[in-house]
Amino acid sequence: TAHIHRKFSRLPNYRLVQYENLVMQPEREIRQICEFLEVEFTEEMLQPQRFGSSYKSADQINQGIDKSSLERWRSSISGFTAGVIDLIHPRAFRILGYGDD
């Protein structure tokens, strides 16, 4: 992803969207995406649960944008794996705009 971002970041038809930003500030991010795509923003865009999803469980049906998803990945990998990822990919994290947190 970092390689692709670096390669295309100067093109006028490319925009990196970080999932974390979309979840934490959905209206701001969706408005920016709409502006980039030159489409009109509508409030319904902030209610994805109204349109269904091919990726949801029964308990997620009316949940909408779920901030708990930001940290859920941590419980699915071992601490060792997380450490290896951090060790191998620090440059990619910087390219994609992630700090040292």
N, C-alpha and C positions, 0 to 999 in steps of 0.2 A: 504494500500500500504506500509506503513512504517513497519507494522508487517511482511509482506511478504519479504520486502527488508532485514530486520534484520535477518530473518530466512534463507534466501538463499544467502546473500551477500558473504559468504566465499566459495561458491561452484564454481568450475571452469567453469561451463556452465551457469552462471548467470551474467548479466550485467544490471545495471540500466541506462536507457537513459532518460535524462530530456528533455522534450519538448522544454523548453526555450533555452537550449544549442543547440539543433538540429536546431531551427529556427535562432538563432543568428550566429552560426558558422557551417553551414550545411556541408561544405566540411570536416572540421576537425572531426566532429561527425560521419559522414557517413564513413570516412576512418577508424575511430576507431571501428565502428560496423563491417565493412568488415573484419578488422584484427581479431576481436573477433570471427567472424563466419568462418574465414579462406576462404573468397571468394574474388575474385578480384574486386577492386574498378574500376568503369567506370564513366566517366564524365556525362553520361546520368542519373546517380543516382541523380544528382543535378538539374534535370529538370523534376520533377514529373508531371508537367502539360502536358508533352508529352504522358504520359501513361494513362491519364484519372483518374477519381476518382468517387467513388459512393457517395461522400459527397462534393458537390459543387453546387453553384448557377450559373446562366448564367453569372454573372459579374465576377466570379472567374475562368472561364475556362482557361485563359492563364496567370494567375497570378503567378503560381509557389509557392515558399515558401513565405509566407505572414507574415512579422514581426508584422503587426498590430494585428494579432490574439493573441499576447501575453497579451494584455490588454483588449481585447474585452469582456472577462468574467466579468470585473468590472461593465460594464453597464447593465449586466443581473441579478445582485443580488443587494439587498439593502445594504446600509451602515451598517445597523443593522446585517444583515446576515453575512457580511464580518467580522464584529467585533466578532460575536459569533464563527465563524470558527477560527479566530486568537486566541481567548480565550481558546477554547476547544482543539486545536491541536498543541500547540507549540512544544511539544516533537516530534511529528511525523514530523513536519517541519525540526527540527534539524537532525533527523535520515536520512531524505531524502536529506540533504545537503542545505537546505534553511536557509538563515540568518534571521536577525531581521528586514528586510526591508519591 
